Amino acid sequence: MYTVTKYPQGTFSWADTSSTDSAASKRFYMGLFGWGNFDIPIGEGMTYTMFQLDGQNVAALSEATPEALEQNIPSHWSCYVTVDDVDAILPVATANGAQIIYGPMDVFDSGRMAFIMDPTGAALGLWQARNHIGAGIVNTVGAMCWNELLTKDAAAAQAFYGALFGWEFCEDENGYIRILNNGRNNGAMMQIDASMGAMPSMWQPYFTVADIDESISKAAELGGKIIIPKTEAPGAGHFAYLQDAAGAYLYIIQLIQAEPWEA
């Protein structure tokens, strides 16, 4: 079962992309994943594009704000974690070294949110669901299946997120650190090393594809760039790291076996 009706606290539940070229982004993702979409007006000539698969919300796109454009903030993906009470968890976040980027704020009748920057510099959305739980379908072709933190300080990140969400961590022999929320796989983190250059700390999503080779070729045809070509993730499948047609980074992965969702 891959449909979701509720996300427990501390679970990744949503991802959206802020785009400097929303038309290019829409063409890219609809072509790559077969997503449908509809636009939701959010005021002052802005829209929030909801991407859908099999009648379920899977991800979204927003146009970069004039302020973001003025600051030369590039297109990027944001990841969100469900919490029971945004207002209650923010003091915990700041007490453990986070900064509040904005919020808390109501998003119409969809939910309440805030954005924080963790002590290592990565931004993360906190989502308190009302009428919008997040992705209605996960862990299947065309849907989000994983969230990963690249961080300048993996030890500090573990201490922070352990205190904030009660996450537990399991590091393998290659330094890949799986995140467990209530005993369930909930993403991972990696230490940024010298080979990654000046890459900042950041959370990024993975989306499942049926055929990694076909999807890599399609991404290039749609104006994307292949940053890391097809690479084996032992025991999981094969992934690639892409830059979409508007410049946002994301992962795609062909899984050996997707993990069924159970709340």
C-alpha contacts under 8 A as a table, 3 or more apart, distances in Angstrom:
res1	aa1	res2	aa2	distance
1	M	260	P	5.45
1	M	261	W	5.91
1	M	262	E	7.70
2	Y	137	I	5.51
2	Y	138	V	5.46
2	Y	139	N	6.13
2	Y	140	T	6.59
2	Y	260	P	5.77
2	Y	261	W	5.29
3	T	136	G	5.58
3	T	137	I	4.32
3	T	138	V	6.49
3	T	261	W	7.19
4	V	7	Y	7.41
4	V	135	A	7.31
4	V	136	G	5.04
4	V	137	I	5.80
4	V	138	V	7.43
4	V	261	W	7.20
4	V	262	E	8.00
4	V	263	A	7.59
5	T	133	I	7.16
5	T	136	G	6.73
6	K	133	I	6.36
6	K	263	A	6.71
7	Y	11	T	6.19
7	Y	12	F	7.94
7	Y	13	S	6.66
7	Y	82	T	6.50
7	Y	133	I	7.15
7	Y	263	A	6.31
8	P	11	T	5.86
8	P	82	T	6.85
8	P	83	V	7.50
8	P	263	A	6.70
9	Q	81	V	7.59
9	Q	82	T	5.25
9	Q	83	V	4.51
9	Q	84	D	5.86
9	Q	165	F	7.60
10	G	81	V	5.82
10	G	82	T	5.68
10	G	83	V	6.01
10	G	165	F	5.37
10	G	166	G	7.80
10	G	167	W	7.57
10	G	181	N	6.45
11	T	81	V	5.35
11	T	82	T	5.58
11	T	83	V	7.92
11	T	181	N	6.78
11	T	186	N	6.46
12	F	79	C	7.28
12	F	80	Y	5.75
12	F	81	V	4.28
12	F	82	T	6.27
12	F	147	N	7.29
12	F	186	N	6.81
12	F	187	G	7.96
13	S	79	C	7.98
13	S	80	Y	5.98
13	S	81	V	5.67
13	S	82	T	6.08
13	S	133	I	7.43
13	S	134	G	5.12
13	S	135	A	5.92
14	W	58	V	7.63
14	W	59	A	6.44
14	W	79	C	6.03
14	W	80	Y	5.12
14	W	81	V	7.15
14	W	134	G	4.92
14	W	135	A	5.52
15	A	59	A	5.48
15	A	60	A	6.86
15	A	77	W	6.76
15	A	78	S	5.48
15	A	79	C	4.49
15	A	80	Y	5.99
15	A	205	P	6.95
16	D	59	A	5.47
16	D	60	A	4.52
16	D	61	L	5.37
16	D	62	S	7.41
16	D	77	W	5.61
16	D	78	S	5.46
16	D	79	C	6.86
17	T	60	A	6.38
17	T	61	L	4.77
17	T	62	S	6.26
17	T	75	S	7.09
17	T	76	H	5.51
17	T	77	W	4.14
17	T	78	S	6.06
17	T	248	A	7.49
18	S	61	L	5.87
18	S	62	S	4.89
18	S	63	E	5.62
18	S	64	A	5.39
18	S	75	S	5.40
18	S	76	H	5.53
18	S	77	W	6.38
18	S	78	S	7.84
19	S	22	S	5.34
19	S	25	S	6.83
19	S	61	L	6.98
19	S	62	S	6.26
19	S	63	E	5.10
19	S	64	A	5.25
19	S	74	P	7.55
19	S	75	S	4.52
19	S	76	H	6.75
19	S	246	A	6.34
19	S	248	A	7.45
20	T	63	E	6.29
20	T	64	A	5.25
20	T	69	L	7.36
20	T	74	P	6.86
20	T	75	S	5.57
20	T	246	A	6.32
21	D	24	A	5.50
21	D	25	S	6.30
21	D	63	E	7.23
21	D	246	A	5.57
22	S	25	S	4.95
22	S	26	K	6.07
22	S	61	L	7.47
22	S	62	S	7.31
22	S	63	E	5.77
22	S	246	A	7.61
23	A	26	K	5.24
23	A	27	R	6.36
24	A	27	R	5.24
24	A	28	F	6.12
24	A	245	A	5.88
24	A	246	A	6.18
25	S	28	F	5.05
25	S	29	Y	6.20
25	S	244	D	7.01
25	S	245	A	6.00
25	S	246	A	5.84
26	K	29	Y	5.47
26	K	30	M	5.90
26	K	61	L	7.99
27	R	30	M	5.40
27	R	31	G	5.86
27	R	222	L	7.45
28	F	31	G	5.28
28	F	32	L	5.96
28	F	219	A	7.26
28	F	222	L	5.53
28	F	223	G	7.27
28	F	224	G	7.62
28	F	244	D	6.85
28	F	245	A	6.29
29	Y	32	L	4.97
29	Y	33	F	5.70
29	Y	34	G	7.21
29	Y	35	W	6.68
30	M	33	F	5.59
30	M	34	G	4.79
30	M	35	W	4.51
30	M	36	G	6.38
31	G	34	G	5.50
31	G	35	W	7.42
31	G	218	K	7.83
31	G	222	L	7.24
32	L	35	W	7.98
32	L	215	S	6.68
32	L	218	K	6.34
32	L	219	A	6.20
32	L	222	L	7.74
33	F	142	G	5.14
33	F	209	V	7.51
34	G	53	L	7.53
34	G	142	G	7.28
35	W	51	F	5.88
35	W	52	Q	5.45
35	W	53	L	5.47
35	W	142	G	7.59
36	G	51	F	5.63
36	G	52	Q	5.03
36	G	53	L	6.45
37	N	49	T	6.38
37	N	50	M	5.38
37	N	51	F	4.40
37	N	52	Q	5.70
38	F	49	T	5.65
38	F	50	M	5.47
38	F	51	F	6.89
39	D	47	T	5.92
39	D	48	Y	5.65
39	D	49	T	4.37
39	D	50	M	6.25
40	I	47	T	5.32
40	I	48	Y	5.03
40	I	49	T	6.12
40	I	50	M	7.39
41	P	45	G	7.39
41	P	46	M	6.12
41	P	47	T	4.43
41	P	48	Y	6.40
42	I	45	G	7.54
42	I	46	M	5.56
42	I	47	T	5.27
42	I	48	Y	6.56
43	G	46	M	5.49
43	G	47	T	7.29
46	M	62	S	7.95
46	M	63	E	6.95
47	T	62	S	6.45
47	T	63	E	7.02
48	Y	60	A	6.98
48	Y	61	L	5.91
48	Y	62	S	4.83
48	Y	63	E	7.38
49	T	60	A	5.44
49	T	61	L	4.96
49	T	62	S	6.19
50	M	57	N	6.64
50	M	58	V	7.80
50	M	59	A	6.38
50	M	60	A	4.51
50	M	61	L	6.60
51	F	57	N	5.91
51	F	58	V	5.84
51	F	59	A	5.32
51	F	60	A	5.25
51	F	61	L	7.64
52	Q	55	G	5.91
52	Q	56	Q	5.23
52	Q	57	N	4.47
52	Q	58	V	5.39
52	Q	59	A	7.22
53	L	56	Q	5.28
53	L	57	N	6.53
53	L	58	V	6.44
53	L	137	I	7.93
53	L	142	G	7.23
53	L	143	A	7.75
56	Q	135	A	7.32
56	Q	136	G	5.17
56	Q	137	I	6.17
57	N	134	G	7.37
57	N	135	A	5.29
57	N	136	G	5.36
57	N	137	I	7.05
58	V	134	G	7.70
58	V	135	A	4.66
58	V	136	G	6.29
58	V	137	I	6.22
58	V	138	V	7.40
58	V	143	A	5.88
58	V	144	M	7.05
59	A	135	A	6.50
59	A	144	M	7.89
64	A	68	A	5.96
64	A	69	L	6.49
64	A	75	S	7.46
65	T	68	A	5.11
65	T	69	L	6.31
66	P	69	L	5.04
66	P	70	E	6.12
67	E	70	E	5.07
67	E	71	Q	6.27
68	A	71	Q	5.09
68	A	72	N	6.17
68	A	73	I	5.25
69	L	72	N	4.95
69	L	73	I	6.02
69	L	74	P	7.85
70	E	73	I	7.77
74	P	247	G	6.95
74	P	248	A	7.31
75	S	246	A	6.29
75	S	247	G	5.49
75	S	248	A	4.72
76	H	247	G	7.27
76	H	248	A	4.31
76	H	249	Y	6.34
77	W	204	Q	6.33
77	W	205	P	7.38
77	W	248	A	6.36
77	W	249	Y	6.92
77	W	250	L	7.29
78	S	123	A	7.58
78	S	124	L	6.74
78	S	125	G	7.04
78	S	203	W	6.89
78	S	204	Q	6.73
78	S	205	P	7.92
79	C	124	L	5.90
79	C	125	G	5.98
79	C	147	N	7.33
79	C	203	W	6.33
79	C	204	Q	6.49
79	C	205	P	6.75
80	Y	124	L	6.06
80	Y	125	G	4.25
80	Y	126	L	5.48
80	Y	127	W	6.26
81	V	124	L	7.63
81	V	125	G	6.22
81	V	126	L	5.11
81	V	127	W	5.89
82	T	126	L	5.98
82	T	127	W	4.71
82	T	128	Q	5.82
82	T	129	A	7.18
83	V	86	V	6.23
83	V	89	I	7.83
83	V	126	L	6.42
83	V	127	W	5.83
83	V	128	Q	5.28
83	V	129	A	7.95
84	D	128	Q	5.77
84	D	129	A	7.92
85	D	88	A	5.38
85	D	89	I	6.36
85	D	128	Q	6.05
86	V	89	I	5.38
86	V	90	L	6.33
86	V	104	P	6.78
86	V	112	R	6.92
86	V	113	M	6.41
86	V	114	A	6.93
86	V	126	L	6.64
86	V	127	W	6.90
86	V	128	Q	5.98
87	D	90	L	5.63
87	D	91	P	7.71
87	D	104	P	6.52
88	A	91	P	6.53
88	A	92	V	7.57
89	I	92	V	5.19
89	I	93	A	6.34
89	I	164	L	7.52
90	L	93	A	4.96
90	L	94	T	6.28
90	L	100	I	7.75
91	P	94	T	5.19
91	P	95	A	5.94
92	V	95	A	5.13
92	V	96	N	6.34
92	V	163	A	7.99
92	V	164	L	6.36
93	A	96	N	5.30
93	A	97	G	6.59
93	A	98	A	5.30
93	A	99	Q	7.65
93	A	116	I	7.94
93	A	160	F	7.89
93	A	164	L	6.10
94	T	97	G	5.12
94	T	98	A	4.54
94	T	99	Q	5.91
94	T	100	I	7.37
95	A	98	A	7.26
96	N	119	P	7.98
96	N	160	F	6.09
96	N	163	A	7.41
96	N	164	L	7.79
97	G	118	D	6.88
97	G	119	P	5.29
97	G	160	F	7.51
98	A	116	I	6.42
98	A	117	M	5.50
98	A	118	D	4.55
98	A	119	P	5.22
99	Q	116	I	5.56
99	Q	117	M	5.12
99	Q	118	D	6.65
99	Q	119	P	7.66
100	I	103	G	7.27
100	I	114	A	7.55
100	I	115	F	6.14
100	I	116	I	4.44
100	I	117	M	6.34
101	I	114	A	7.63
101	I	115	F	5.31
101	I	116	I	5.14
101	I	117	M	6.49
102	Y	114	A	5.78
102	Y	115	F	5.43
102	Y	116	I	7.17
103	G	113	M	6.43
103	G	114	A	4.30
103	G	115	F	6.46
104	P	112	R	6.80
104	P	113	M	5.42
104	P	114	A	4.53
104	P	115	F	7.83
105	M	112	R	5.56
105	M	113	M	5.51
105	M	114	A	6.47
106	D	109	D	7.37
106	D	110	S	7.87
106	D	111	G	6.03
106	D	112	R	4.32
106	D	113	M	6.43
107	V	110	S	5.63
107	V	111	G	5.47
107	V	112	R	5.72
107	V	113	M	7.20
108	F	111	G	6.98
109	D	130	R	6.55
109	D	131	N	6.20
110	S	129	A	6.62
110	S	130	R	5.19
110	S	131	N	4.52
110	S	132	H	4.78
110	S	133	I	8.00
111	G	127	W	6.93
111	G	128	Q	5.46
111	G	129	A	4.50
111	G	130	R	4.49
111	G	131	N	6.49
111	G	132	H	6.43
112	R	127	W	6.03
112	R	128	Q	5.01
112	R	129	A	6.63
112	R	130	R	7.65
113	M	125	G	7.03
113	M	126	L	5.45
113	M	127	W	4.72
113	M	128	Q	6.08
114	A	125	G	5.91
114	A	126	L	5.29
114	A	127	W	6.99
115	F	123	A	6.77
115	F	124	L	5.67
115	F	125	G	4.48
115	F	126	L	6.08
116	I	123	A	5.59
116	I	124	L	5.49
116	I	125	G	6.49
116	I	126	L	7.70
117	M	120	T	7.77
117	M	121	G	5.62
117	M	122	A	5.29
117	M	123	A	4.30
117	M	124	L	6.33
118	D	121	G	5.40
118	D	122	A	5.37
118	D	123	A	6.38
118	D	124	L	7.54
118	D	157	A	7.44
118	D	160	F	7.48
119	P	122	A	7.57
119	P	156	A	7.15
119	P	157	A	7.05
119	P	160	F	7.41
120	T	151	T	6.37
120	T	152	K	6.06
120	T	153	D	6.05
120	T	156	A	7.05
120	T	157	A	6.54
120	T	201	S	6.40
121	G	151	T	7.81
121	G	200	P	7.27
121	G	201	S	5.45
121	G	202	M	7.29
122	A	149	L	7.85
122	A	151	T	7.26
122	A	200	P	7.57
122	A	201	S	4.77
122	A	202	M	4.39
122	A	203	W	6.44
123	A	202	M	6.38
123	A	203	W	6.98
124	L	203	W	7.01
129	A	132	H	5.71
129	A	133	I	5.01
129	A	134	G	7.53
130	R	133	I	6.65
133	I	136	G	7.36
135	A	138	V	6.68
137	I	140	T	7.52
137	I	143	A	6.52
138	V	143	A	5.07
138	V	144	M	5.32
138	V	145	C	5.79
138	V	261	W	7.40
139	N	143	A	6.04
139	N	144	M	6.04
139	N	145	C	4.38
139	N	146	W	7.98
139	N	208	T	6.91
139	N	258	A	5.71
139	N	259	E	6.29
139	N	260	P	6.74
139	N	261	W	7.27
140	T	143	A	5.52
140	T	144	M	7.57
140	T	145	C	7.18
140	T	208	T	6.12
140	T	209	V	7.99
140	T	258	A	6.61
141	V	207	F	7.59
141	V	208	T	4.78
141	V	209	V	4.93
141	V	210	A	5.87
142	G	207	F	6.26
142	G	208	T	5.42
142	G	209	V	5.86
143	A	207	F	5.39
143	A	208	T	5.80
144	M	205	P	6.81
144	M	206	Y	5.71
144	M	207	F	4.33
144	M	208	T	6.36
145	C	205	P	7.71
145	C	206	Y	5.78
145	C	207	F	5.63
145	C	208	T	6.26
145	C	258	A	7.98
146	W	186	N	7.16
146	W	187	G	5.30
146	W	188	A	7.99
146	W	205	P	5.89
146	W	206	Y	5.00
146	W	207	F	7.20
147	N	186	N	7.41
147	N	187	G	4.74
147	N	188	A	6.60
147	N	203	W	6.80
147	N	204	Q	5.69
147	N	205	P	4.49
147	N	206	Y	6.03
148	E	187	G	5.54
148	E	188	A	4.82
148	E	189	M	5.28
148	E	190	M	7.68
148	E	203	W	5.52
148	E	204	Q	5.44
148	E	205	P	6.43
148	E	206	Y	7.88
149	L	188	A	6.32
149	L	189	M	4.35
149	L	190	M	6.23
149	L	201	S	7.16
149	L	202	M	5.62
149	L	203	W	4.36
149	L	204	Q	6.50
150	L	189	M	5.80
150	L	190	M	5.06
150	L	191	Q	6.04
150	L	192	I	5.95
150	L	200	P	7.75
150	L	201	S	5.26
150	L	202	M	5.42
150	L	203	W	6.44
151	T	154	A	5.84
151	T	157	A	7.36
151	T	189	M	7.12
151	T	190	M	6.20
151	T	191	Q	5.18
151	T	192	I	5.48
151	T	200	P	7.27
151	T	201	S	4.31
151	T	202	M	6.53
152	K	191	Q	5.86
152	K	192	I	5.19
152	K	193	D	7.79
152	K	200	P	7.31
152	K	201	S	5.82
153	D	156	A	5.42
153	D	157	A	6.22
153	D	191	Q	6.29
153	D	192	I	7.67
154	A	157	A	4.97
154	A	158	Q	6.11
154	A	189	M	7.24
154	A	190	M	6.67
154	A	191	Q	5.33
155	A	158	Q	5.23
155	A	159	A	6.33
156	A	159	A	5.13
156	A	160	F	6.15
157	A	160	F	5.10
157	A	161	Y	6.09
158	Q	161	Y	5.39
158	Q	162	G	5.74
158	Q	169	F	7.36
159	A	162	G	5.25
159	A	163	A	6.22
160	F	163	A	5.29
160	F	164	L	6.13
161	Y	164	L	4.83
161	Y	165	F	5.70
161	Y	166	G	6.86
161	Y	167	W	6.22
162	G	165	F	5.65
162	G	166	G	4.49
162	G	167	W	4.61
162	G	168	E	6.35
163	A	166	G	5.63
163	A	167	W	7.71
164	L	167	W	7.89
165	F	181	N	7.95
166	G	181	N	7.21
167	W	179	I	6.46
167	W	180	L	5.64
167	W	181	N	5.09
167	W	182	N	7.39
168	E	179	I	5.91
168	E	180	L	5.03
168	E	181	N	6.58
168	E	183	G	7.87
169	F	177	I	6.22
169	F	178	R	5.60
169	F	179	I	4.85
169	F	180	L	6.00
170	C	177	I	5.39
170	C	178	R	5.10
170	C	179	I	6.69
170	C	180	L	7.79
171	E	174	N	7.85
171	E	175	G	5.76
171	E	176	Y	5.49
171	E	177	I	4.15
171	E	178	R	6.24
172	D	175	G	5.45
172	D	176	Y	5.51
172	D	177	I	6.49
173	E	176	Y	7.46
175	G	190	M	6.90
175	G	191	Q	7.64
176	Y	188	A	7.19
176	Y	189	M	6.49
176	Y	190	M	5.56
177	I	188	A	5.38
177	I	189	M	5.21
177	I	190	M	6.28
178	R	185	N	7.08
178	R	186	N	7.50
178	R	187	G	6.08
178	R	188	A	4.23
178	R	189	M	6.57
179	I	185	N	6.01
179	I	186	N	5.26
179	I	187	G	5.24
179	I	188	A	4.96
179	I	189	M	7.43
180	L	183	G	5.22
180	L	184	R	5.11
180	L	185	N	4.75
180	L	186	N	5.30
180	L	187	G	7.48
181	N	184	R	5.22
181	N	185	N	6.54
181	N	186	N	5.92
192	I	196	M	6.34
192	I	199	M	7.51
192	I	201	S	7.73
193	D	196	M	5.71
193	D	197	G	7.43
194	A	197	G	5.51
196	M	199	M	6.03
204	Q	249	Y	7.56
204	Q	250	L	6.13
204	Q	251	Y	7.59
205	P	250	L	5.93
205	P	251	Y	6.34
206	Y	250	L	6.34
206	Y	251	Y	4.56
206	Y	252	I	5.35
206	Y	253	I	6.75
207	F	251	Y	6.37
207	F	252	I	4.86
207	F	253	I	6.25
208	T	252	I	5.75
208	T	253	I	5.01
208	T	254	Q	5.80
208	T	255	L	6.99
209	V	212	I	6.27
209	V	215	S	6.95
209	V	252	I	6.48
209	V	253	I	5.84
209	V	254	Q	5.16
209	V	255	L	7.80
210	A	254	Q	5.80
210	A	255	L	7.99
211	D	214	E	5.41
211	D	215	S	6.11
211	D	254	Q	6.10
212	I	215	S	5.06
212	I	216	I	6.05
212	I	230	K	7.21
212	I	238	H	6.95
212	I	239	F	6.99
212	I	240	A	7.69
212	I	252	I	7.55
212	I	253	I	6.55
212	I	254	Q	5.50
213	D	216	I	5.24
213	D	217	S	6.34
213	D	230	K	7.37
214	E	217	S	5.22
214	E	218	K	6.13
215	S	218	K	4.90
215	S	219	A	5.97
216	I	219	A	5.14
216	I	220	A	6.42
216	I	226	I	7.27
216	I	229	P	7.99
216	I	230	K	7.94
216	I	240	A	7.50
217	S	220	A	5.32
217	S	221	E	6.35
218	K	221	E	5.00
218	K	222	L	6.20
219	A	222	L	5.13
219	A	223	G	6.55
219	A	224	G	5.16
219	A	225	K	7.25
219	A	226	I	7.92
219	A	242	L	7.94
219	A	244	D	7.54
220	A	223	G	5.28
220	A	224	G	4.77
220	A	225	K	5.86
220	A	226	I	7.11
221	E	224	G	7.18
222	L	245	A	6.95
223	G	244	D	6.97
223	G	245	A	4.82
224	G	242	L	6.81
224	G	243	Q	5.47
224	G	244	D	4.40
224	G	245	A	4.62
224	G	246	A	7.98
224	G	247	G	7.87
225	K	242	L	5.71
225	K	243	Q	5.01
225	K	244	D	6.54
225	K	245	A	7.60
226	I	229	P	6.03
226	I	240	A	7.36
226	I	241	Y	6.28
226	I	242	L	4.77
226	I	243	Q	6.47
227	I	240	A	7.64
227	I	241	Y	5.40
227	I	242	L	5.36
227	I	243	Q	6.80
228	I	231	T	7.50
228	I	240	A	5.44
228	I	241	Y	4.78
228	I	242	L	6.95
229	P	239	F	7.82
229	P	240	A	5.17
229	P	241	Y	6.76
230	K	238	H	6.29
230	K	239	F	5.59
230	K	240	A	4.88
231	T	238	H	5.37
231	T	239	F	5.38
231	T	240	A	6.21
232	E	237	G	6.01
232	E	238	H	4.38
232	E	239	F	6.45
233	A	236	A	5.37
233	A	237	G	5.28
233	A	238	H	5.48
233	A	239	F	6.86
234	P	237	G	6.46
235	G	256	I	7.46
236	A	255	L	5.68
236	A	256	I	5.64
236	A	257	Q	7.20
237	G	253	I	6.90
237	G	254	Q	5.59
237	G	255	L	4.46
237	G	256	I	4.96
238	H	253	I	5.62
238	H	254	Q	5.35
238	H	255	L	6.68
239	F	251	Y	6.83
239	F	252	I	5.54
239	F	253	I	4.06
239	F	254	Q	6.26
240	A	251	Y	5.77
240	A	252	I	5.54
240	A	253	I	6.50
241	Y	249	Y	7.20
241	Y	250	L	5.95
241	Y	251	Y	4.56
241	Y	252	I	6.58
242	L	249	Y	5.59
242	L	250	L	5.46
242	L	251	Y	6.01
242	L	252	I	7.58
243	Q	246	A	7.76
243	Q	247	G	5.36
243	Q	248	A	5.28
243	Q	249	Y	4.39
243	Q	250	L	6.47
244	D	247	G	5.17
244	D	248	A	5.32
244	D	249	Y	6.36
244	D	250	L	7.69
245	A	248	A	7.62
255	L	258	A	5.93
